[in-house]
Amino acid sequence: MVALEEGSTLRDTHSPKQGLSESQGSNVNCFEQDVQVVPMQYTDFRRGADTFHRAFLNDSLMKYFAAADTAPFREARRKIGYYLMFNSGIRQRRMLTVNNGAAVMHYQGPGDVIYRSRWERAVLGILNKFQTKELKKRLKEYDQKGRAMVQDAFGEKVAGMYEVQAIATAPEAQGQGYGSALITTVTDLGDIEGHDVWLYTVDAYPFYEYLGFSMIRTALMGVDNPEWNGTPVTIRLMYRPAKGWGHSEEKVDIMTADSV
């Protein structure tokens, strides 16, 4: 998923849906090879942060944010943000990886409760002090337009869905099925439990369409921003209904892919 700012995405440890345990893994046959998906460990932090950093260097939305992030220590601040995401995801058992951080995914499940520890709030507060006025404006724009798409498409039903919140594969590891294996792990959970899956993306929508997602809403970033000289950035809301014996007959109406 595109959203890499941790924001309000930390979850409570008492969630009824906990995904894979520390001793479990998931073997997924992608591109004619077995890819081992396992819970991320603290020893994977450094490689995982480097994976996210390099995987999104050319992402359109990240460029939109980076153009407004003129404060010092930008790369270090981003990696600290990734560490916070990894820490909370491991604590909630919502952080998966392939090959010790070569590919990483953070996801959320039905029934998860927002939670931040005291030290996480403190670190986030320090990071927020480095945000320029323009960066805060762009992050708020992203949050508002994303929420509007989700509300319009799903309404209250979103509480019963899985969300892929952040996923990245190191450039040298791409094309080996790592990302497909991570996504399939969550969609398989959704199929078994009867929960749909959704996510945001900007540039990678063909990848998600290949994996069975549909683009159901879009929103444009930077359209009326005089501080942005680039082309508008399109955020895409992707959706995949649960399939198989566990799915519910009541599904979200996604007949149109409207622009917000």
C-alpha positions as CSV (number, residue, x, y, z in Angstrom):
1,M,0.0,0.0,0.0
2,V,1.0,3.5,-0.7
3,A,0.5,4.9,2.8
4,L,3.8,4.8,4.5
5,E,3.2,7.3,7.3
6,E,2.3,5.4,10.4
7,G,-0.3,7.9,11.5
8,S,-3.3,6.3,13.2
9,T,-2.6,2.7,12.1
10,L,-1.1,1.1,15.2
11,R,-3.2,-1.6,16.6
12,D,-4.1,-3.1,20.0
13,T,-2.5,-6.4,21.1
14,H,-5.9,-7.8,22.1
15,S,-7.2,-8.0,18.5
16,P,-9.2,-11.1,17.9
17,K,-7.6,-11.6,14.5
18,Q,-3.8,-12.1,14.9
19,G,-2.7,-13.6,11.6
20,L,0.4,-15.8,11.6
21,S,2.0,-16.8,14.9
22,E,5.7,-16.5,15.6
23,S,6.2,-20.2,14.7
24,Q,4.0,-20.2,11.6
25,G,4.8,-19.5,8.0
26,S,3.0,-19.6,4.7
27,N,4.3,-21.4,1.6
28,V,3.0,-19.8,-1.5
29,N,3.9,-21.1,-5.0
30,C,4.5,-18.0,-7.0
31,F,6.1,-18.0,-10.5
32,E,6.8,-21.7,-10.2
33,Q,8.9,-21.4,-7.0
34,D,8.0,-21.7,-3.3
35,V,8.2,-18.4,-1.5
36,Q,8.2,-18.6,2.3
37,V,6.2,-15.8,4.0
38,V,6.9,-15.5,7.7
39,P,6.3,-13.1,10.6
40,M,8.9,-10.3,10.6
41,Q,11.5,-10.3,13.3
42,Y,13.3,-7.5,15.0
43,T,16.5,-8.6,13.3
44,D,14.9,-7.8,10.0
45,F,14.4,-4.1,10.8
46,R,17.5,-2.7,9.1
47,R,17.1,-4.6,5.9
48,G,13.3,-4.0,5.9
49,A,13.7,-0.2,6.3
50,D,16.3,-0.2,3.4
51,T,13.8,-2.2,1.3
52,F,11.0,0.4,1.8
53,H,13.4,3.3,1.2
54,R,14.7,2.0,-2.1
55,A,11.5,0.5,-3.4
56,F,9.6,3.9,-3.2
57,L,12.3,6.2,-4.5
58,N,10.5,6.6,-7.8
59,D,7.0,6.4,-6.5
60,S,4.8,9.3,-7.7
61,L,3.2,9.9,-4.3
62,M,6.5,9.7,-2.4
63,K,7.9,12.3,-4.9
64,Y,4.9,14.5,-4.2
65,F,5.7,14.4,-0.4
66,A,9.4,14.6,-0.8
67,A,9.2,17.8,-2.8
68,A,7.7,19.4,0.3
69,D,10.0,17.8,2.8
70,T,12.8,20.2,2.9
71,A,13.8,19.7,6.6
72,P,17.1,18.1,7.5
73,F,17.6,14.3,8.0
74,R,14.8,13.3,5.6
75,E,16.2,9.8,4.9
76,A,16.9,9.1,8.6
77,R,13.4,10.3,9.6
78,R,11.8,8.1,7.0
79,K,13.7,5.1,8.3
80,I,12.7,5.8,11.9
81,G,9.1,5.9,10.7
82,Y,9.6,2.5,9.1
83,Y,11.0,1.2,12.4
84,L,7.9,2.4,14.2
85,M,5.7,0.6,11.7
86,F,7.7,-2.6,12.0
87,N,7.7,-2.5,15.8
88,S,3.9,-2.0,16.1
89,G,3.3,-4.5,13.3
90,I,5.4,-7.2,15.0
91,R,3.7,-6.5,18.3
92,Q,0.3,-7.0,16.7
93,R,1.5,-9.9,14.5
94,R,0.6,-7.9,11.4
95,M,4.1,-7.7,9.9
96,L,5.1,-10.2,7.3
97,T,8.3,-10.7,5.4
98,V,10.1,-12.8,2.8
99,N,13.8,-13.5,3.0
100,N,14.5,-11.5,6.2
101,G,13.3,-8.1,4.9
102,A,13.8,-8.4,1.2
103,A,10.1,-8.0,0.9
104,V,7.9,-6.6,3.7
105,M,4.2,-6.1,4.3
106,H,2.1,-4.4,7.1
107,Y,-1.6,-5.2,7.1
108,Q,-4.6,-4.7,9.3
109,G,-7.5,-7.0,10.0
110,P,-11.2,-6.9,11.1
111,G,-11.6,-6.0,14.8
112,D,-8.2,-4.4,15.2
113,V,-8.1,-1.5,17.6
114,I,-6.0,1.7,17.2
115,Y,-3.2,1.9,19.8
116,R,0.1,3.7,20.3
117,S,2.5,3.2,23.1
118,R,3.8,6.2,25.1
119,W,7.3,6.0,23.5
120,E,5.8,5.6,20.0
121,R,3.7,8.7,20.5
122,A,6.8,10.6,21.7
123,V,8.9,9.6,18.7
124,L,6.1,10.4,16.3
125,G,5.7,13.8,18.0
126,I,9.4,14.5,17.4
127,L,9.2,13.4,13.7
128,N,6.2,15.6,13.2
129,K,8.1,18.7,14.4
130,F,10.3,18.3,11.2
131,Q,7.3,18.5,8.9
132,T,7.2,21.7,6.9
133,K,3.9,23.6,6.5
134,E,3.6,22.4,2.9
135,L,4.3,18.8,3.8
136,K,1.6,18.9,6.5
137,K,-0.8,20.3,3.9
138,R,0.0,17.5,1.4
139,L,-0.3,14.8,4.1
140,K,-3.7,16.2,5.1
141,E,-4.8,16.3,1.5
142,Y,-3.9,12.6,1.1
143,D,-5.6,11.6,4.3
144,Q,-8.8,13.5,3.5
145,K,-9.1,12.2,0.0
146,G,-8.3,8.7,1.0
147,R,-10.9,8.7,3.7
148,A,-13.5,10.1,1.3
149,M,-12.9,7.3,-1.2
150,V,-13.1,4.6,1.5
151,Q,-16.3,6.1,3.0
152,D,-17.9,6.4,-0.4
153,A,-17.0,2.9,-1.5
154,F,-17.4,0.9,1.7
155,G,-19.1,3.0,4.5
156,E,-19.3,1.1,7.8
157,K,-18.5,-2.2,6.1
158,V,-14.8,-1.3,6.0
159,A,-14.5,-2.3,9.6
160,G,-15.0,-5.9,8.5
161,M,-12.3,-5.9,5.9
162,Y,-8.5,-6.6,5.7
163,E,-6.4,-3.7,4.6
164,V,-2.9,-4.0,3.1
165,Q,-1.4,-0.9,4.5
166,A,2.2,-0.9,3.3
167,I,4.2,-3.3,1.1
168,A,7.6,-3.1,-0.6
169,T,10.1,-5.4,-2.3
170,A,13.7,-4.5,-2.7
171,P,14.5,-3.7,-6.4
172,E,17.0,-6.5,-6.7
173,A,14.4,-9.0,-5.4
174,Q,11.5,-8.0,-7.6
175,G,10.2,-10.4,-10.2
176,Q,10.6,-13.4,-7.9
177,G,7.1,-13.6,-6.6
178,Y,7.8,-12.1,-3.2
179,G,5.2,-9.4,-3.4
180,S,2.6,-11.8,-4.8
181,A,3.2,-14.2,-2.0
182,L,2.7,-11.5,0.7
183,I,-0.5,-10.2,-0.9
184,T,-1.8,-13.8,-1.4
185,T,-1.2,-14.6,2.3
186,V,-3.7,-11.8,3.2
187,T,-6.2,-12.6,0.5
188,D,-6.1,-16.2,1.5
189,L,-6.9,-15.2,5.1
190,G,-9.8,-13.1,3.8
191,D,-11.1,-16.0,1.7
192,I,-11.0,-18.4,4.7
193,E,-12.6,-16.0,7.1
194,G,-15.0,-14.3,4.6
195,H,-13.4,-10.8,4.7
196,D,-12.8,-8.6,1.7
197,V,-9.4,-6.9,1.2
198,W,-8.7,-3.3,0.2
199,L,-5.7,-1.0,-0.3
200,Y,-4.4,2.2,-1.8
201,T,-1.9,2.4,-4.6
202,V,-0.6,4.9,-7.1
203,D,1.7,3.3,-9.7
204,A,1.4,-0.4,-8.9
205,Y,-2.3,-0.9,-9.8
206,P,-1.5,-3.4,-12.7
207,F,0.2,-5.7,-10.2
208,Y,-2.9,-5.7,-7.9
209,E,-5.3,-6.2,-10.8
210,Y,-3.2,-9.2,-11.8
211,L,-3.8,-10.6,-8.3
212,G,-7.6,-10.1,-8.5
213,F,-8.2,-6.6,-7.3
214,S,-10.4,-4.1,-9.0
215,M,-9.8,-0.3,-9.1
216,I,-13.1,1.1,-7.7
217,R,-12.3,4.8,-6.8
218,T,-9.6,7.3,-7.8
219,A,-8.6,10.7,-6.4
220,L,-6.2,13.4,-7.7
221,M,-3.4,15.0,-5.6
222,G,-1.8,18.3,-6.3
223,V,-4.4,19.5,-8.8
224,D,-4.9,23.0,-7.3
225,N,-1.6,23.3,-5.5
226,P,0.5,26.3,-6.8
227,E,3.5,24.8,-5.0
228,W,3.5,21.6,-7.1
229,N,4.9,21.9,-10.6
230,G,4.5,18.2,-11.5
231,T,1.5,16.4,-13.0
232,P,-1.4,15.4,-10.6
233,V,-0.8,12.2,-8.7
234,T,-3.6,9.7,-8.9
235,I,-4.5,7.6,-5.8
236,R,-6.3,4.4,-6.6
237,L,-8.5,2.5,-4.2
238,M,-8.3,-1.3,-5.0
239,Y,-10.7,-3.9,-3.8
240,R,-10.9,-7.7,-3.8
241,P,-14.0,-9.5,-2.4
242,A,-13.6,-12.6,-0.4
243,K,-13.9,-15.9,-2.4
244,G,-14.6,-19.5,-1.4
245,W,-16.6,-21.1,1.3
246,G,-16.0,-18.4,4.0
247,H,-17.3,-15.4,2.1
248,S,-20.5,-13.6,2.8
249,E,-23.3,-13.1,0.3
250,E,-23.5,-9.4,1.2
251,K,-20.8,-7.6,-0.8
252,V,-19.9,-4.0,-1.4
253,D,-21.5,-2.3,-4.4
254,I,-18.5,-1.4,-6.6
255,M,-20.1,-0.9,-9.9
256,T,-18.4,2.5,-10.6
257,A,-14.9,3.7,-10.2
258,D,-15.6,7.3,-9.4
259,S,-13.1,10.0,-8.9
260,V,-13.2,11.8,-5.6
